[in-house]
Amino acid sequence: MNDTGCYLCRSNNYRLIATKSKYSIVKCDNCDFVFTTPIPSQEEIATYYSKFDYKDSLSAEKVIRLDARRSLEKISKFAKMKGELLDVGCGRGYLLDEARKLGWKTHGVDASKLVTDYATNTLRLNVFCRDIFLFRPEHTYDLVILNQVIEHFINPEELINHCGKYLVKGGLLYIATPNVESVSARVLKDNFDHYIPPEHLSYFSQHTIKRSLEKLGFKILYIGSWSYPSDLGGIIKTLLGKKIQSKRNSELLGKNQEIVPYRSRYFNIKQVKSFLFDRIFCHLFSKLLSFDSWGINLEILAIRL
């Protein structure tokens, strides 16, 4: 492992945001980009992705297809026609399959043979198993999608620039990636779901992704965010748990008693109230997290100038 400073500006001035095992999540004092240090070795990264597949493929497929349909609906508001589409880091091809149903001519590329074999053999998609930087398509595309991909790279701007070369002039680039300035990230801190090195290494905010895209010759057409009902649940439970733990600690201050962790009692309450809280309240109010840049996922649609 090594430390080369900020992935974007190379500054060595940064401050700690979170700690995950042997890794630190830090924020650059110069450009505000959030990244993982030290950088995993190429051997570590290669070993991880050579075995990569979804832990629960059925659950993953349901979520990815739902997300794909909402993303494609957003894209359709800006795309003049359903032409040639390239999904970079396409995984098992669920997004490609949804796009094909809508009339897109679909192509995909992913570095994992486990997932590309599924996309090719089961879904009958046109997918390549290739390192993205070694991928050389025979033609350009009207739309390139980087869906939950750039966070996996230590050179995200290089990836965006490389994929931009695949676009026709006036072509669209769609990016979805975890939002490091989401309410979830701010509240959960070290426990933020997307702080998972060596899988996730780069973390963008609305400000940093917009700046990178404009620097690389793109014009932003749309930028927003969204969250899931479970994200709201996690935020409320964390805040409630911290508040009550703090109150109980103050009540016992100076007394020779063992403080019983609140978490065990709290999750018993959760089991009783799960239907009302998780199934009704969170579903009704989770859309509040999509306001401005509050959502756990950023989405950006940009046009190549």
Secondary structure, 3 states (H helix, E strand, C coil): CECCCCCCCCCCCEEEEEEECCEEEEEECCCCCEEEECECCHHHHHHHHHCCCCCCHHHHHHHHHHHHHHHHHHHHCCCCCCCEEEEECCCCCHHHHHHHHCCCEEEEEECCHHHHHHHHHCCCCCEEECCHHHCCCCCCEEEEEEECCHHHCCCHHHHHHHHHCCEEEEEEEEEEEEECCCHHHHHHHHHCCCCCCCCCCEEECHHHHHHHHHHCCEEEEEEEEECCHHHHHHHHHHHHHHHHHHHHHHHCCCCCCCCCCHHHHHHHHHHHHHHHHHHHHHHHHHHHHHCCCCCCEEEEEEEEC
